[in-house]
Amino acid sequence: MKVRTGGGVKDIRAVWFDKGKVMMIDQRELPHKIVTVSFDKYQDIAEAIRNMTTRGAPSIGATAAYGMCLAALSGVDLDKAAKDIKAARPTANDLFFAVDHMLAGLKAGSDPIEAANGYADMIVDKCTKIGEYGSALIKNGMKVMTHCNAGALATVDVGTALAPMRKAWADGKRFFVYASETRPRLQGMQLTAWELGQEGIDHAIIPDGASAYYMEKGVDLIITGADRITANGDFANKIGTFDKAIAAKHFGIPFYVAAPVSTFDFDTKTGKDIVIEERSEKEVTEIYGMKIAPKGSPALNPAFDVTPAKLVRGFITEKGIFAPKDIGKVKQ
C-alpha cells in the first residue's frame, strides 16, 4: 500500500517477516501514527490477533501463518501452536485456513519462512486479481459505498473490497466512495478513509446510521469484504453489514462481496452455523478510555453479523465473479 510520509511515498505491507521477527503495522494507532511492532514468539502473534493489533480476515490469516513459522523455528509442538493461534478469534475463516495450510506444509518438511512468505504473497496475488475482476463493475461518475476496512491493512496489501476501487482509480476512472464509520471500533473512519486518502481516491466518511439516507439520494454500487462465507453463500462481516444489504435490496442497489477463496468455508452450511465473536462492552461504552455511557447501563457488542445470500448480487474472487447460485463453482 502507498503510505505518504514526510519523506515521500513508500510501499509497505500490513504484515511481513524480517530478520527472524514478524513485523506488522499496529492498526490500533492509525490514522494518526504509523507504528510498526515486532514479535518473535508465536504466543505473542496469537495475542496480536486477539487484541486487534492486526485485523481483517486475510491479514489475520497471514499473521497466523507467520505465527506457525515462529513456532516451527523455535521447535515447539506444532499442534499446540496451531490450537493456540486458532483460539485467538472465532469468526474469520482465513485464520483457520492459514493455520491448517501451514501445519500441513510444515509437517511435510516445508521451510517455515518460505512457506509463510509464500502464503502472504499468495494473498496479495489473489487480492490483485480480485481488483482486476471487480474494477469492471465501477464506472466513471459512480457513487460507491463500503463498510469497515477491507483494504490493504486487512489483506497484507491491495485489499478485497478496496482492490477494485484501487484498480479502477489507477485506470483513470473517477468516482466517489462513501466510507461508513463502523462503530464501535471505527475501522471505516480510521482505516478505510486513511487508505482512500493515501491513494487520493475521492471519498467521505458517513455515520453508520446514514447509509440508507445516502442510498436513497443515489448510491450505484456497494462492495464489502467478508470474514467467512458459508456453503450456501451466507456471509459474516463487520457488524452493520446486514443493515446495508437490507437497505440496498430495498433501493435496488447491487451489493457485492469481495473475498479470496480462502474465506469460503464449505464445511459450514449456512450463516446460522457461524460463531459470532462477542467483544468487550467497553468498546461501546468507552472512547479512548473515557466512559461515555450512563453508569450501570450494560452494552452488547457483537463484532459481526450474518448477511443472507439472497441479498448478495455476487462474490468477487480471484477466480472471477460468482452469483450465490453458482457458489459451487468456487469450491471446484
Solvent accessible surface area in square Angstrom, and as a share of the most:
residue,aa,sasa,rsa
1,M,12,0.05
2,K,89,0.38
3,V,0,0.00
4,R,119,0.43
5,T,59,0.34
6,G,94,0.90
7,G,83,0.80
8,G,35,0.33
9,V,83,0.48
10,K,107,0.45
11,D,119,0.62
12,I,27,0.14
13,R,70,0.26
14,A,1,0.00
15,V,0,0.00
16,W,62,0.22
17,F,29,0.12
18,D,63,0.33
19,K,188,0.80
20,G,38,0.37
21,K,87,0.37
22,V,0,0.00
23,M,40,0.18
24,M,0,0.00
25,I,0,0.00
26,D,6,0.03
27,Q,8,0.04
28,R,120,0.44
29,E,61,0.27
30,L,3,0.02
31,P,42,0.26
32,H,156,0.69
33,K,114,0.48
34,I,65,0.33
35,V,48,0.28
36,T,61,0.36
37,V,39,0.22
38,S,50,0.32
39,F,40,0.17
40,D,73,0.38
41,K,117,0.49
42,Y,8,0.03
43,Q,95,0.42
44,D,59,0.31
45,I,0,0.00
46,A,5,0.04
47,E,72,0.32
48,A,2,0.01
49,I,0,0.00
50,R,97,0.36
51,N,48,0.24
52,M,4,0.02
53,T,3,0.02
54,T,1,0.00
55,R,13,0.05
56,G,11,0.11
57,A,3,0.02
58,P,7,0.04
59,S,0,0.00
60,I,3,0.01
61,G,0,0.00
62,A,0,0.00
63,T,0,0.00
64,A,0,0.00
65,A,0,0.00
66,Y,3,0.01
67,G,0,0.00
68,M,0,0.00
69,C,0,0.00
70,L,7,0.04
71,A,0,0.00
72,A,27,0.21
73,L,90,0.45
74,S,74,0.48
75,G,65,0.63
76,V,56,0.32
77,D,90,0.47
78,L,36,0.18
79,D,76,0.39
80,K,116,0.49
81,A,0,0.00
82,A,6,0.05
83,K,149,0.63
84,D,42,0.22
85,I,0,0.00
86,K,56,0.24
87,A,73,0.57
88,A,8,0.06
89,R,11,0.04
90,P,49,0.31
91,T,1,0.00
92,A,3,0.02
93,N,14,0.07
94,D,0,0.00
95,L,0,0.00
96,F,52,0.22
97,F,81,0.34
98,A,0,0.00
99,V,0,0.00
100,D,71,0.37
101,H,84,0.37
102,M,1,0.01
103,L,31,0.15
104,A,67,0.52
105,G,20,0.19
106,L,18,0.09
107,K,123,0.52
108,A,89,0.69
109,G,65,0.63
110,S,47,0.30
111,D,68,0.35
112,P,25,0.16
113,I,60,0.30
114,E,125,0.56
115,A,22,0.17
116,A,0,0.00
117,N,53,0.27
118,G,37,0.35
119,Y,3,0.01
120,A,1,0.00
121,D,61,0.32
122,M,58,0.26
123,I,3,0.02
124,V,18,0.11
125,D,85,0.44
126,K,34,0.14
127,C,0,0.00
128,T,59,0.34
129,K,100,0.42
130,I,0,0.00
131,G,2,0.02
132,E,92,0.41
133,Y,98,0.37
134,G,0,0.00
135,S,9,0.06
136,A,62,0.48
137,L,39,0.19
138,I,0,0.00
139,K,113,0.48
140,N,109,0.56
141,G,64,0.62
142,M,37,0.16
143,K,83,0.35
144,V,0,0.00
145,M,0,0.00
146,T,1,0.00
147,H,1,0.01
148,C,10,0.06
149,N,6,0.03
150,A,9,0.07
151,G,0,0.00
152,A,0,0.00
153,L,0,0.00
154,A,2,0.02
155,T,1,0.00
156,V,0,0.00
157,D,25,0.13
158,V,33,0.19
159,G,0,0.00
160,T,5,0.03
161,A,0,0.00
162,L,2,0.01
163,A,1,0.01
164,P,0,0.00
165,M,0,0.00
166,R,30,0.11
167,K,75,0.32
168,A,0,0.00
169,W,42,0.15
170,A,85,0.66
171,D,86,0.44
172,G,44,0.42
173,K,48,0.20
174,R,119,0.43
175,F,8,0.03
176,F,51,0.21
177,V,0,0.00
178,Y,17,0.07
179,A,1,0.00
180,S,1,0.00
181,E,37,0.17
182,T,0,0.00
183,R,78,0.28
184,P,23,0.15
185,R,71,0.26
186,L,27,0.14
187,Q,6,0.03
188,G,1,0.01
189,M,69,0.31
190,Q,34,0.15
191,L,6,0.03
192,T,0,0.00
193,A,10,0.07
194,W,29,0.10
195,E,1,0.00
196,L,2,0.01
197,G,36,0.35
198,Q,22,0.10
199,E,33,0.15
200,G,46,0.44
201,I,4,0.02
202,D,76,0.39
203,H,52,0.23
204,A,38,0.29
205,I,76,0.39
206,I,6,0.03
207,P,78,0.49
208,D,37,0.19
209,G,79,0.76
210,A,19,0.15
211,S,8,0.05
212,A,45,0.35
213,Y,118,0.45
214,Y,59,0.22
215,M,6,0.03
216,E,126,0.57
217,K,127,0.54
218,G,30,0.29
219,V,10,0.05
220,D,63,0.33
221,L,4,0.02
222,I,0,0.00
223,I,0,0.00
224,T,0,0.00
225,G,3,0.03
226,A,10,0.07
227,D,15,0.08
228,R,28,0.10
229,I,0,0.00
230,T,0,0.00
231,A,34,0.26
232,N,65,0.33
233,G,0,0.00
234,D,17,0.09
235,F,0,0.00
236,A,0,0.00
237,N,9,0.04
238,K,16,0.07
239,I,46,0.23
240,G,16,0.16
241,T,0,0.00
242,F,71,0.30
243,D,96,0.50
244,K,4,0.02
245,A,0,0.00
246,I,90,0.46
247,A,17,0.13
248,A,1,0.01
249,K,131,0.55
250,H,145,0.65
251,F,72,0.30
252,G,58,0.56
253,I,16,0.08
254,P,32,0.20
255,F,3,0.01
256,Y,23,0.09
257,V,0,0.00
258,A,0,0.00
259,A,2,0.02
260,P,2,0.01
261,V,37,0.21
262,S,4,0.03
263,T,0,0.00
264,F,10,0.04
265,D,15,0.08
266,F,49,0.20
267,D,140,0.72
268,T,20,0.12
269,K,152,0.64
270,T,45,0.26
271,G,5,0.05
272,K,195,0.83
273,D,85,0.44
274,I,14,0.07
275,V,96,0.55
276,I,50,0.25
277,E,18,0.08
278,E,119,0.53
279,R,46,0.17
280,S,62,0.40
281,E,73,0.33
282,K,125,0.53
283,E,32,0.14
284,V,44,0.25
285,T,4,0.02
286,E,44,0.20
287,I,72,0.36
288,Y,184,0.70
289,G,64,0.61
290,M,138,0.62
291,K,107,0.45
292,I,93,0.47
293,A,25,0.19
294,P,95,0.60
295,K,200,0.85
296,G,73,0.70
297,S,49,0.32
298,P,115,0.72
299,A,21,0.16
300,L,159,0.79
301,N,6,0.03
302,P,43,0.27
303,A,4,0.03
304,F,9,0.04
305,D,19,0.10
306,V,37,0.21
307,T,0,0.00
308,P,35,0.22
309,A,12,0.09
310,K,161,0.68
311,L,23,0.11
312,V,11,0.06
313,R,129,0.47
314,G,1,0.01
315,F,1,0.00
316,I,0,0.00
317,T,0,0.00
318,E,12,0.05
319,K,137,0.58
320,G,8,0.08
321,I,68,0.34
322,F,30,0.12
323,A,34,0.26
324,P,28,0.17
325,K,172,0.73
326,D,38,0.20
327,I,13,0.07
328,G,39,0.38
329,K,118,0.50
330,V,10,0.06
331,K,137,0.58
332,Q,184,0.82
